[in-house]
Amino acid sequence: MAIVENEVSVSDTQARGPAQTSLLREITSLLRPFWKVALLATAMGAASGLSTVWLLATVNRALHAGTGVSAVLLLSFAALCVVTIAGEIISDLGNGYVGQSVVARLRQDLTQKILSAPIEEIERFRVHRITTVMNQDIDIISTFTFGFSSLAIALAITIGCFAYLTVLSPAMSLIAVAAIALGSWAHAAARLRGRRGFEAAREAQDELQRQYRAITEGAKELRIDRRRRRRIRDTQLAVTIERIRSLRVRAMRIFMSANAFGSALFFVVIGLVLALHGTLSASEPVVSGFVIVLLYVKGPLAQLISALPLLGQAQVAVRRVAELSRRFSNSEANLFVDTEPGPETARPCMISMRRVAYSYPADEGASRFTLGPVDLDIRPGEMLFLVGENGSGKTTLIKLLLGLYEPRDGLILWDGVPVVADTRDDYRQMFSTVFSDYYLFDDIVLRPEQAAEAAGYLERLELGHKVVVQDGRFSTVDLSTGQRKRLALVHAYLDRRPILVFDEWAADQDPAFRRIFYTEILPGLKREGRTLVVISHDDRYFHVADRVVHMSDGRIRAIDTVAAEPRAARAAG
Ligand SMILES: Nc1ncnc2c1ncn2[C@@H]1O[C@H](COP(=O)(O)OP(=O)(O)OP(=O)(O)O)[C@@H](O)[C@H]1O
């Protein structure tokens, strides 16, 4: 799709305005990489459809051949049967291949988008909404794409049938065309209203995902709170589920009513043909041909019409995928380069923040938090503590420092050189971090030469009795919260990056280990030459830092330099 780089992208179309996001254009660009198979499937399907129409004409001719059925007629009947069946099989196989390839492609594209999306957009878009796009919307688009060429076939048959009707009797075919025009108008109106319903149902689906997350992630809290449990079930989940049901049923009902109207029109046309054939002086073969073809074309036409609800859903899904794609596009082009980070990312360096400012988007009813302007130098090999009350902006500051957020204003200098989109990912490779809401991957792979080193760190962090290195991996990550954080620290040790950033690492540690962290582990890392940026609320240990940066209300209020001697003396004490 469109989501694919270097092609007409959903994001491009979205940039031109949501109203212009055309389903046909998106489906066409989705199919573009597989156009040969898609074209073959459609062509074979169309051949199958047209040969069916021809078959009908042949049957009609045979029925009215006074002299009996000729060998040529029988042969063409057999040949048309073969083309019809072979065309159908090839078309089905092609469709299956294209449908699955499109899904795989969409999933890969979206995965890549998420992996390279600006962090602030991921935080704002919310996990439950991403999950709905990744699962539900992609499934709908894939179902539609899968059926796309069979719809093209149905269209070919319908057009072929009407062409044949025109050949049989231009006057009578006018009646049929008038009925089709009326039916199409009714369907266009139904589609517009139905799509609005699907759009609203899709919004509710996001809400449902959010509630699903709440009941799975908050399972413990809900188990011990009966009132909340009942409330979430009865006033939240039940309401959202019911809303989706009723919106969908209403939208389907609109489409079904239009279908019933279409069917009724059909029988009206057949009735008119039978009633008026005398007036229009149509011969018997013409009338019977008309009736056979009309009855036959009802099938493909119904197929086209019944695809309309799916078409409505697919339009909504394409718009959602487009929105995600647009919001997740990133100006950093080099996020997936194969090259290892250069040597400049492995040595200590000076980082300077110059007039750096950032603000979160305003939430409805809440004032938005603004950080900065901030001026701060982080010197190679120093231990810097960031301290301040809750919500003062410490985590926001380190996200800017790490290059996870792009400053709205100001610059970050890396050894005096501004960090820009092209260098930001290299810059990030200098850091190892343990966030307060860190994610511990369970597939940390160690190089063989790291095994002994890892075992040493595990011992040192008092994890040796719980975790061992097995086949280049840690044997388990099923640990307590504090132990998991220690394992994250082992990983940071092994990563050997020059700058380590800890966001309240010690908060989950017992007092004894907290002391070890501040008085042994941090000084040990500093002695190795690593730069340390530590967010801390442990004022008992502020003295171990080289400098303490005090933050309040998004600003740096003071920077204290801790005298070397007292620090050494107190750390020893
Ligand atoms: N993703 C976000 N979207 C909008 N506002 C946010 C977001 N993350 C944080 N904020 C706001 O930014 C402010 C600063 O948050 P931040 O996490 O940087 O504070 P902190 O100093 O690290 O706090 P704590 O000590 O509690 O961890 C808060 O008022 C918070 O509401």
The ligand as a Tripos MOL2 file, in Angstrom:
@<TRIPOS>MOLECULE
LIG
   31    33     1     0     0
SMALL
NO_CHARGES

@<TRIPOS>ATOM
      1 N1          3.0590   11.5620   27.0290 N.pl3     1 LIG1
      2 C1          2.6810   12.6910   27.6690 C.ar      1 LIG1
      3 N2          1.7240   13.4730   27.1610 N.ar      1 LIG1
      4 C2          1.3480   14.6120   27.7730 C.ar      1 LIG1
      5 N3          1.9030   15.0610   28.9240 N.ar      1 LIG1
      6 C3          2.8610   14.3050   29.4920 C.ar      1 LIG1
      7 C4          3.3090   13.0880   28.8980 C.ar      1 LIG1
      8 N4          4.2890   12.5710   29.6670 N.ar      1 LIG1
      9 C5          4.4440   13.4330   30.6990 C.ar      1 LIG1
     10 N5          3.5950   14.4630   30.5920 N.ar      1 LIG1
     11 C6          3.4790   15.5990   31.5140 C.3       1 LIG1
     12 O1          4.7430   16.1900   31.6430 O.3       1 LIG1
     13 C7          4.9920   16.5660   32.9890 C.3       1 LIG1
     14 C8          6.3760   16.1230   33.3910 C.3       1 LIG1
     15 O2          6.4120   14.7100   33.3780 O.3       1 LIG1
     16 P1          7.7540   13.9210   33.6400 P.3       1 LIG1
     17 O3          7.4550   12.4810   33.5090 O.co2     1 LIG1
     18 O4          8.8200   14.4840   32.7850 O.co2     1 LIG1
     19 O5          8.0390   14.3050   35.1670 O.3       1 LIG1
     20 P2          9.0880   13.7020   36.1870 P.3       1 LIG1
     21 O6          9.8300   14.8450   36.7650 O.co2     1 LIG1
     22 O7          9.9070   12.6340   35.5470 O.co2     1 LIG1
     23 O8          8.1050   13.0820   37.2690 O.3       1 LIG1
     24 P3          8.2990   11.8220   38.2690 P.3       1 LIG1
     25 O9          9.2850   12.2000   39.2990 O.co2     1 LIG1
     26 O10         6.9410   11.6440   38.8430 O.co2     1 LIG1
     27 O11         8.7270   10.6620   37.4300 O.co2     1 LIG1
     28 C9          3.8740   15.9920   33.8190 C.3       1 LIG1
     29 O12         3.0610   17.0570   34.2620 O.3       1 LIG1
     30 C10         3.0870   15.1160   32.8960 C.3       1 LIG1
     31 O13         1.7180   15.2770   33.0780 O.3       1 LIG1
@<TRIPOS>BOND
     1     1     2 1
     2     2     3 ar
     3     2     7 ar
     4     3     4 ar
     5     4     5 ar
     6     5     6 ar
     7     6     7 ar
     8     6    10 ar
     9     7     8 ar
    10     8     9 ar
    11     9    10 ar
    12    10    11 1
    13    11    12 1
    14    11    30 1
    15    12    13 1
    16    13    14 1
    17    13    28 1
    18    14    15 1
    19    15    16 1
    20    16    17 2
    21    16    18 1
    22    16    19 1
    23    19    20 1
    24    20    21 2
    25    20    22 1
    26    20    23 1
    27    23    24 1
    28    24    25 2
    29    24    26 1
    30    24    27 1
    31    28    29 1
    32    28    30 1
    33    30    31 1
@<TRIPOS>SUBSTRUCTURE
     1 LIG1         1 GROUP 0 **** ****
